[in-house]
Amino acid sequence: MQEDFPSVSIIIPCRNEKKFISKCLDSVLGNDYPKDKIEMFIVDGMSKDGTREIVNEYIKKYPFIHLLDNPKFITPTALNIGIKASKNNIIVRMDAHATYKKDYIFKCATYLEKYEADDIGGIWVIEPRANTIMGRGIAKSLSSFFGTGDAYYKTGSEKLMIVDTVPFGCYRKSIFDKVGLFNENLARSQDMEFNLRLKKAGGKIYLFPEIVGYYYVRSTVKEFFAHNFKDGIWAIYPLKFVKIPFKPRHYIPLVFVLGLLGSLALGIFLKPFLYLFIGVFSLYILMLLVFSFLIAKKEKDATLLISLPVAFATRHFAYGIGSIVGIIKLFM
């Protein structure tokens, strides 16, 4: 029966992941896919926290695991190193901050072949890294429409969908010969840019709700702000290197924050703009409270009434401010 399983190459970029790498690798190794059909590349950005020592202990037990160096540190370089080293035509990109259902690899490989797709992925179940009030609020904000728009891999889906991007991704290696590797100018957003390139070339990207991974998100306001601020920069800054814009959801925080700042600045001199600022900001606060209430009610967790408004506001404003910085960087 194992002869019916296609061989797959798993690529996991990482850097200083001592706290998470064992949980991730145990999850991957716990998959019900034949181990003799797997090669796994941990592409490490020269970790200094003990990550490499942990990975080397796994290599002693599982000879199909390989540790590769990523001297440039960034994710797209790690992915390209892994792709070049891989011997198989099915590449499953995984993340060190995630764990996976035991049928994850099987479904990725099976559906990629069955649907003749070029890239497929599944649903993120977003979990907090720390089970705190704020941690739960941040996790729920990222899996809601108000926090993440129409990114169905975060909000969930009940049916197979053709989408613009998926988390991580399972690819045919041959597609990289057709559209190129990941853009190493993009420290972030490289997956979105690659998938836009893939779609433009006629590639098919599918989201399967039964393919499930568990992603562990940052659980403090400070970390969450910093992460979204950088995401905001890399929603705009890639335009310096590529001419394909991302989807509208990536620019909504920019428009929102610029609109608020602009109306407030003009409102100092012209009262109609001050009224506009007050009206828009008041509506936003109302939406924060309504979405927070609905989610708290659904989850039966009253603490979300406290943490969700903070999480939503942090995400929206950090992303929007970061996007403004991204615009500035375009001209530097």
C-alpha positions as CSV (number, residue, x, y, z in Angstrom):
1,M,0.0,0.0,0.0
2,Q,2.9,2.4,0.7
3,E,3.8,2.3,-3.0
4,D,0.6,4.3,-3.6
5,F,1.8,7.2,-1.5
6,P,3.8,9.8,-3.5
7,S,7.1,11.0,-2.0
8,V,7.0,14.4,-0.3
9,S,9.6,17.0,0.8
10,I,8.7,18.9,3.9
11,I,10.4,22.3,4.4
12,I,10.3,24.1,7.8
13,P,12.0,27.5,8.0
14,C,13.0,28.4,11.6
15,R,15.2,30.7,13.6
16,N,15.6,30.6,17.4
17,E,12.6,28.4,17.9
18,K,13.7,26.4,21.0
19,K,10.3,26.8,22.6
20,F,8.3,25.5,19.7
21,I,10.4,23.3,17.4
22,S,9.9,20.1,19.4
23,K,6.2,20.5,19.5
24,C,6.2,21.1,15.7
25,L,8.4,18.2,14.9
26,D,6.5,15.8,17.1
27,S,3.3,16.8,15.3
28,V,4.8,16.2,11.9
29,L,6.3,12.9,12.9
30,G,2.9,11.9,14.4
31,N,1.4,12.2,10.9
32,D,0.1,8.9,9.5
33,Y,2.2,9.2,6.4
34,P,4.8,6.5,5.6
35,K,8.2,7.8,6.9
36,D,10.0,6.2,4.0
37,K,8.1,8.5,1.7
38,I,9.3,11.7,3.5
39,E,12.3,13.8,3.4
40,M,12.3,16.8,5.9
41,F,14.4,19.9,5.7
42,I,14.7,22.2,8.8
43,V,16.2,25.3,7.3
44,D,17.7,27.2,10.2
45,G,18.6,30.9,10.3
46,M,21.7,30.2,12.3
47,S,19.9,29.9,15.7
48,K,21.7,30.8,18.9
49,D,19.1,29.6,21.4
50,G,19.6,25.8,21.3
51,T,17.3,25.1,18.4
52,R,20.0,23.4,16.3
53,E,20.9,21.1,19.2
54,I,17.3,20.0,19.5
55,V,17.0,19.4,15.8
56,N,20.2,17.3,15.8
57,E,18.7,15.1,18.5
58,Y,15.8,14.3,16.1
59,I,18.2,13.7,13.2
60,K,19.9,10.9,15.3
61,K,16.5,9.1,15.5
62,Y,15.1,10.0,12.1
63,P,17.6,10.0,9.2
64,F,15.2,11.5,6.8
65,I,15.4,14.8,8.7
66,H,18.1,17.2,7.5
67,L,19.3,20.5,9.0
68,L,20.3,23.1,6.5
69,D,21.9,26.5,7.1
70,N,20.2,29.8,6.1
71,P,22.9,32.5,6.5
72,K,20.5,35.2,5.3
73,F,18.0,34.4,8.1
74,I,14.9,35.4,6.2
75,T,12.0,33.1,5.3
76,P,12.1,33.3,1.5
77,T,15.8,32.3,1.4
78,A,15.0,29.4,3.7
79,L,12.3,28.2,1.4
80,N,14.4,28.5,-1.7
81,I,17.3,26.5,0.0
82,G,14.8,23.8,0.9
83,I,13.2,23.7,-2.6
84,K,16.7,23.4,-4.2
85,A,17.6,20.6,-1.9
86,S,14.4,18.6,-2.3
87,K,14.3,15.5,-4.5
88,N,10.5,15.1,-4.7
89,N,7.9,16.7,-6.8
90,I,5.5,17.4,-3.9
91,I,6.7,20.1,-1.5
92,V,4.9,20.7,1.8
93,R,5.9,24.0,3.4
94,M,5.3,24.0,7.2
95,D,5.8,26.5,10.0
96,A,7.7,26.0,13.2
97,H,5.0,27.9,15.2
98,A,2.3,25.4,14.3
99,T,1.2,21.8,14.8
100,Y,-0.7,19.6,12.4
101,K,-3.5,17.1,12.4
102,K,-2.3,13.5,11.9
103,D,-3.7,13.4,8.3
104,Y,-2.3,16.7,7.3
105,I,0.5,15.4,5.0
106,F,-1.7,12.7,3.5
107,K,-4.5,15.1,2.6
108,C,-2.1,17.7,1.1
109,A,-0.4,15.1,-1.1
110,T,-3.6,13.4,-2.1
111,Y,-5.6,16.5,-2.9
112,L,-2.7,18.1,-4.8
113,E,-2.8,15.1,-7.1
114,K,-6.5,14.5,-7.2
115,Y,-7.5,18.1,-8.1
116,E,-4.4,18.7,-10.3
117,A,-3.7,21.8,-8.3
118,D,-0.5,23.8,-8.2
119,D,-0.8,25.0,-4.6
120,I,-3.2,23.9,-1.8
121,G,-3.6,24.6,1.8
122,G,-6.1,24.3,4.7
123,I,-7.5,26.1,7.7
124,W,-5.6,27.7,10.5
125,V,-7.0,27.0,13.9
126,I,-5.5,30.0,15.7
127,E,-4.4,29.3,19.3
128,P,-2.8,31.7,21.8
129,R,0.8,30.9,22.8
130,A,-0.2,31.8,26.4
131,N,-3.7,31.0,27.7
132,T,-4.2,34.5,29.1
133,I,-7.2,36.8,28.7
134,M,-5.2,38.9,26.2
135,G,-3.9,35.8,24.5
136,R,-7.4,34.4,23.9
137,G,-8.6,37.8,22.6
138,I,-5.7,38.1,20.1
139,A,-6.4,34.6,18.8
140,K,-10.1,35.2,18.4
141,S,-9.5,38.6,16.7
142,L,-7.4,36.9,14.0
143,S,-10.0,34.3,13.3
144,S,-12.9,36.8,12.8
145,F,-14.0,38.7,9.7
146,F,-13.6,42.1,11.6
147,G,-10.0,41.2,12.4
148,T,-8.8,39.6,9.2
149,G,-11.3,40.3,6.3
150,D,-11.9,37.6,3.8
151,A,-8.8,35.5,4.5
152,Y,-10.8,32.3,4.7
153,Y,-7.9,30.2,5.9
154,K,-8.2,32.2,9.1
155,T,-12.0,32.7,9.4
156,G,-12.8,29.2,8.2
157,S,-14.8,27.6,5.4
158,E,-17.2,24.7,5.0
159,K,-16.4,23.9,1.4
160,L,-13.5,23.6,-1.0
161,M,-12.6,27.1,-2.4
162,I,-10.5,28.6,-5.1
163,V,-8.5,31.3,-3.3
164,D,-5.7,33.9,-3.8
165,T,-3.4,32.4,-1.1
166,V,-3.2,29.7,1.5
167,P,-1.2,29.3,4.7
168,F,2.2,27.6,4.3
169,G,1.2,25.6,1.1
170,C,1.7,22.3,-0.6
171,Y,3.2,22.8,-4.1
172,R,4.3,20.9,-7.1
173,K,8.0,21.4,-7.4
174,S,7.6,21.8,-11.1
175,I,5.7,25.0,-10.6
176,F,8.9,26.8,-9.4
177,D,10.5,26.1,-12.7
178,K,7.5,27.8,-14.3
179,V,7.1,31.0,-12.2
180,G,10.3,31.2,-10.3
181,L,11.3,30.8,-6.6
182,F,10.3,33.0,-3.7
183,N,11.4,36.6,-3.9
184,E,14.3,37.1,-1.5
185,N,13.7,40.8,-1.5
186,L,10.6,40.2,0.6
187,A,11.4,39.4,4.2
188,R,7.7,39.1,4.7
189,S,4.7,38.7,2.3
190,Q,6.7,36.4,0.1
191,D,4.0,33.7,0.1
192,M,1.3,36.2,-1.0
193,E,3.5,37.6,-3.8
194,F,4.4,34.1,-5.0
195,N,0.8,33.0,-5.1
196,L,-0.2,36.2,-7.0
197,R,2.5,35.3,-9.5
198,L,1.3,31.8,-9.7
199,K,-2.3,32.9,-10.3
200,K,-1.2,35.3,-13.0
201,A,0.5,32.4,-14.7
202,G,-2.7,30.4,-14.7
203,G,-2.0,28.3,-11.6
204,K,-4.7,26.8,-9.4
205,I,-4.8,27.4,-5.6
206,Y,-7.3,25.6,-3.5
207,L,-8.3,25.8,0.1
208,F,-9.5,22.6,1.7
209,P,-11.3,23.0,5.1
210,E,-10.5,19.4,6.1
211,I,-6.7,20.2,6.0
212,V,-6.1,21.6,9.5
213,G,-3.1,23.1,11.2
214,Y,-2.9,24.8,14.6
215,Y,-1.1,28.1,14.5
216,Y,0.2,29.7,17.8
217,V,-0.1,33.4,17.8
218,R,1.7,36.0,19.9
219,S,-0.2,36.6,23.2
220,T,0.9,40.1,24.4
221,V,-0.2,43.5,23.1
222,K,3.4,44.6,22.6
223,E,4.3,41.5,20.5
224,F,1.0,41.7,18.6
225,F,1.5,45.4,17.8
226,A,5.1,44.8,16.6
227,H,4.0,41.9,14.4
228,N,1.1,43.7,12.8
229,F,3.3,46.9,12.3
230,K,5.8,44.9,10.3
231,D,3.0,43.2,8.4
232,G,1.7,46.6,7.5
233,I,5.0,47.7,6.2
234,W,5.3,44.6,4.1
235,A,1.8,45.1,2.6
236,I,3.2,48.2,0.9
237,Y,7.0,47.9,0.6
238,P,6.9,44.9,-1.8
239,L,5.7,47.3,-4.5
240,K,9.3,48.6,-4.6
241,F,10.4,45.2,-6.0
242,V,7.2,43.8,-7.7
243,K,4.4,45.5,-9.5
244,I,1.6,43.2,-8.5
245,P,-0.6,44.7,-5.7
246,F,-2.0,42.5,-3.0
247,K,-5.7,42.0,-2.3
248,P,-7.9,45.0,-1.1
249,R,-8.1,43.6,2.5
250,H,-4.4,44.4,2.9
251,Y,-4.9,48.1,2.3
252,I,-8.1,48.7,4.3
253,P,-6.1,49.6,7.5
254,L,-4.0,52.1,5.6
255,V,-7.1,53.8,4.2
256,F,-8.7,53.8,7.6
257,V,-5.8,55.2,9.6
258,L,-4.9,57.8,6.9
259,G,-8.6,58.8,6.8
260,L,-8.7,59.4,10.5
261,L,-5.4,61.3,10.6
262,G,-6.3,63.4,7.6
263,S,-9.8,64.3,8.9
264,L,-8.4,65.1,12.4
265,A,-5.7,67.3,10.9
266,L,-8.1,69.2,8.6
267,G,-10.6,69.4,11.5
268,I,-8.3,71.7,13.3
269,F,-9.1,74.3,10.6
270,L,-12.4,73.2,9.2
271,K,-15.1,71.9,11.5
272,P,-16.9,69.6,8.9
273,F,-13.7,67.5,8.9
274,L,-13.7,67.4,12.7
275,Y,-17.3,66.2,12.7
276,L,-16.3,63.6,10.1
277,F,-13.5,62.4,12.3
278,I,-15.8,62.1,15.3
279,G,-18.4,60.3,13.3
280,V,-16.0,57.8,11.8
281,F,-14.2,57.1,15.0
282,S,-17.5,56.7,16.9
283,L,-18.7,54.2,14.3
284,Y,-15.5,52.3,14.6
285,I,-15.8,52.1,18.4
286,L,-19.4,50.9,18.0
287,M,-18.2,48.2,15.6
288,L,-15.4,47.1,18.0
289,L,-18.0,46.7,20.7
290,V,-20.6,44.9,18.6
291,F,-18.1,42.4,17.1
292,S,-16.6,41.8,20.5
293,F,-19.9,41.2,22.1
294,L,-21.0,38.8,19.3
295,I,-17.8,36.8,19.5
296,A,-17.9,36.7,23.3
297,K,-21.4,35.5,23.3
298,K,-20.6,32.8,20.7
299,E,-17.6,31.6,22.7
300,K,-19.3,32.0,26.1
301,D,-16.3,33.8,27.4
302,A,-17.1,37.2,29.0
303,T,-13.3,38.0,29.3
304,L,-13.4,38.6,25.5
305,L,-15.4,41.7,26.1
306,I,-12.2,43.1,27.6
307,S,-9.5,41.7,25.4
308,L,-11.1,41.7,21.9
309,P,-11.6,45.5,21.6
310,V,-7.9,45.9,22.5
311,A,-6.8,43.2,20.1
312,F,-8.9,44.6,17.2
313,A,-7.7,48.1,17.7
314,T,-4.1,47.0,18.0
315,R,-4.3,45.0,14.8
316,H,-6.0,47.7,12.8
317,F,-3.9,50.7,13.9
318,A,-0.5,48.8,14.0
319,Y,-1.1,47.5,10.5
320,G,-2.3,50.9,9.2
321,I,0.6,52.8,10.8
322,G,3.0,50.2,9.4
323,S,1.5,50.7,6.0
324,I,2.2,54.4,6.2
325,V,5.8,53.6,7.0
326,G,5.8,51.2,4.1
327,I,4.8,54.1,1.8
328,I,7.7,56.2,3.2
329,K,10.1,53.4,2.6
330,L,9.1,53.1,-1.0
331,F,10.7,56.5,-1.7
332,M,13.8,56.1,0.4
